[in-house]
Amino acid sequence: MTLTIAFQMDPIDAIDIDADSTFRIAEEAQARGHSLFYYTPDKLFYREGRVMARGWPLEVRRDKGNHFSLGDEVEQDLAEVDVVWLRQDPPFDMGYITTTHLLDMIHPDTLVVNDPFWVRNYPEKLLVLEFPDLTPPTMIARDLDTLRAFKEKHGDMILKPLYGNGGAGVFRLGPDDRNLTSLHELFSGINREPLIAQKFLPAVSAGDKRIILVDGEPVGAINRVPQAGETRSNMHVGGRPEKVGLTERDLEICAAIGPLLREKGQIFVGIDVIGDWLTEINVTSPTGIQELERFDGVNIAEKIWQAIEARLDTRLEVAHG
């Protein structure tokens, strides 16, 4: 099966080819004989009934500083490609949401990964609300008095933007911290969105586990250990990745959420687990493939493409009766 694959992603010239999951997915697609097309989200548009993108035929190579080549810029009708990857990083703002609406118009005839309807409706910090028995005490609120009552109840909490990413804007407010009001004023001056508060989990000092699921099945995990004196373990802010296995609790969490992810077309997902608790389900632009491949010696990108190709095969079988 030879496919045409379009990647909607952030500028490819700025990526780290040793860490970027989109690059690894493109590299594996090319190795499987698929042709690649690349465009940035600002190049996506709707015109007279067609969902289009201005972009370039793409070749990738594992050569730092020379990791890609582009063909001539063309207008591509995305209904004519086989797969579109929705891979730009958050923030999950109205620009991001608009791209999901446009891609929704061509899916599933063109397979969009992950399914844009459910990416839009299940952003990272909201999908976990479907599983309150798996998560630490959590609150989503805009009102300061409501947030203050949550802090008084739990004493030590994490406060962060509801639609943030990469560890930006994440604060730990301990029992004696007096900064909640100031932080609320700060966030309120930036946007009108609610905040998310979670009871602080001391187990984060031992690491924040990123588990990769492919079509609802766990394929491995990496542990992200925060720097000394730092609460956040995200690799964007200096977290150290290390090899780790899956515990019985991890498998229990994956078994609980996996069927929903599969049903909703979330083929490549990264969940965050601290101790025994699920804290996020990342569906917009999850990372961690390359670190996991290096630690476990498993071709995760291959597993992702096998899942995609299986879905396309099933669709062809249904179409031909």
N, C-alpha and C positions, 0 to 999 in steps of 0.2 A: 504494500500500500504506500504510494507516494502522495504526500499531502502538500498543500500550500498553507504555510503557517504565518499569521500576522502577529507581531508583538507590539502591543500598545504599552509603552514603557517610558521611563525617564531617559534623558539623553545618554546614549550608549557610550559616548566618549569619556564620561566621568566615572564609569563603574569600576569597581575593584574586581578583576576577573578571578581572583582567588577566593572571593567571598560571595559574589553576587549570584543569587539563585536563578534569576532570569537568564543570565549568561550561560549558566550550566544547562538549563532547559533547552536553550537555543543550540548549544553545542551538541547535545545529545540528539536533537531533532535533525540537525545537519548530518550527523553520523548515520542516522537511520535513512538517509536519502531524501528527506523532505526539503522543500525550498522555503526560504525565509524572506519575510517582508517586515520592515521596521518603520514605526512612526511614533511620534510623541503625542500625548493627549491633545495638545493644542491644534494638531493637524487633523483631528477627527471632525467630520461635519456631516450634516444632513442637507441634501439638495434634491428637491422635486421627487420625493419618494424613494431616494436611495441613500444609504448610509455609506459614506465615503471616507477615505483618508489619503492625505498627501504624504508620501513616504518613499522608501527606497528598498530595492532588493538588497538583501544582506548576506554577507558571509562572515563567519566568526572564526577566530583561531586563538589558541592559548599562547599568546605572545604579547607580553606586557608592552604597552605603548604602541602596539601594532595589532590590536586584537579584533579589528573588524575592517571590512571593506564594504562600501556602498555602491550600488549601481546608480543610474540616472533617476532623478526624482520623477515620480509618476503619480497620477490619481488612481487609486485602487478602489473598486467597488467591493466592499467587504462581504457582500452576499455571494461573491464569486470565489472566496477562499474557503478552505475546509475548517480551519481552527483560528480563532482569535484569542490571544492571551491578554487578559486584563491584568497588567502587572505594574502600573505606576504606583509609587509609594503614596501613602496618605500625606497631608491631612485629608480626612474624609469630609470635604467641604462640598458646596454646591457645584463646583466645577467637576469634582470627582463623581458626584451623584448624577450629573447631567450625562457623563459618558456612559454610565450604566443604563440610563434610559435609552440612549441611542443604540447601544449594542443589544439591548433587549429586543429591538426591532428586527434584528437578523437572526437571533437565537430562537430555536435550536437548529434551524436549517443550516446555518453556520454555527458550529459548536463554539460557544464562548466559555472559556475557563478562567476563573470559576464563574458559574451561572450568575449573570449580572443582576437579575431580579433579587436573588437571595444574598448576594454581596451587599446590595443596597439595603435590604431589610434585616440583615444579620451582621452589622459591623461588630468589630472585635469585642467591645466591652458590653454589648447588648445581648448577643447570643447566649452568653453565660447565664443570663437571667432565666433562661428556660430550664436551668438545672440547679435550683437553689440548694438541693441536698449535697451537691458536689463542690459548692463554692464557699468561701469564708463569708461572714456577715457583710452584706453589701448594701449601699444606698446610692441612688441617683436622685439628685435634688439640686435646685437652684436657690432655694430659700435658706438664708443664713441660720435662722433659729432651728430649722430642721436638721441641718448639718451639725450644728452645735450640740443638739440633743444626742445625735449618733455618737459624737466624740465623747460626750459625758458618759454614755453607756459603755463604750468599748475602751476608752482611755487612750489607746495607742492606735493610730489609724494612718492609712495612706490616702492622700487626696490628689486627684489628677484630672486633667481635662477629659471629657467623655470621648472626644474624637481625636485625641493626640496619638502620637506614635514615637517609637524609638527612645522612650524614656524621658522625652521632653516634658517639662512642667509637672514632674512627679515629686510630691513632697511627703515626708513622714512627719506627722505631728504627734509627738509623745505626750504622756499624761500631763506634763508641766508646760507644754508648749502654748504660747499665747498668740500665735500668728494666724489663727483661722480667719479672724475678721479681716486682717490685712490681705491675706491671700484671696479671700472672697472678693474684696474690692478690686484686687488686681485682675482676677479672671473676669469679673463683671465688666471691667473697662475694656476688655478685649473682644468679647462676644456675648451673645445672649443664650448660650447653651448651658445646660445643667453641668454639674460636676459629678464625678463618681468617687465615692469614699468606700474603702474596705478596711476591715479590721486588720491591723498589722500582724504579719505572720513572722515570728522570730526565725523560723526555719529558712528564711531567705538568705541568712548568713552562710548557709551551706550550699546555696545555689538556687537558681530559678530554672527548672527543667523545661526545655523546648522539645516537645514530642511532635514528630512529623507523622501525619496521617495521609495516606493516598487512597482516595475513593472510600474513605471511612475506616480504613485499616491502619493500625500503627505499624510503621516500618523502622522505628528507631528513635533515639533521643540524644540530645547533648545537654550537658549541664552548663549553666552560665553563672559564674561565681563573681559577685561584686567585688570591686576594689576595696581595700581597707578603708573604713570610715564612710563608705558609700552604701546607700540603700538600694539603688538601682543596679540591676545586673545586665541590662541590655548591652549588647556588644557595641552599639553605637556610642555608648558612654563609658567604654573601657572594661566591660565585663569580660571575664576570661572563660573561653569555652574549654570544657574538658569532657572526656569520655564518661558515659554513664549508661547503665542498663535500665530496663523497664521493670518496675515493681508490680506486685499484684494489684496495688491500689491504682497505679497508672493504667493497667490493663482494664480494671473495672471502670475507670473514667472513660476510656476509649470505647469500651463496649456500650456504655450508656449513650454517648454522643455520636458514635460512628454511623448508625443507621440513618439518623437525621441528616448528617453531612452528605451521605451517599444519595439519599432521596432528593436533596436540594441541589445536586450538581456541584458540590464543593469538593473538587477532585484533589487539590493540593491545599492542605490546611496545616497550620502550626499552632498547637495549643501550649499554654504556659501553666505549669504545675509547680506550686511551692509546697513542700512537705506533702501533705495528703490532699491538697486543695487545688481545684481548677480556678485560675484567675482570669484567663483570657482565651478566646478562640479566634485565631487570626485567619481571616479569609480574604482580606483585600490584597495583600502583597507579602505573604509569609516568606521567611528566610530560614536558613540553616541547612540547606541541602549539602553544600560543599563541606562544611565542618563535619556533618554526620558521615558523609562518604569517606572522608579521611580517617575518622576514628574507627568506623566499623567495616570499611572495605566493601561496602555495598553500593551498587549503582542505583541510587534513589531516582535520578532523572530517568533512567530506563523504566523503572516501575511506574513513574508518572505517565510516560508515553505509552506503555502497555495498557494502562487504564483508559487513556484517551482513545487509543486505537480499538480497544474492545468496545467502547461505547459507539464508535463510528461503525464498526462491524455489525453490532446489534441493530443500529438504525437502518443499515442497508438491508439486513435480513427482513426487518419489519416492512420496509418499503417494497420489497420484492415478494412479499407474502411467504 
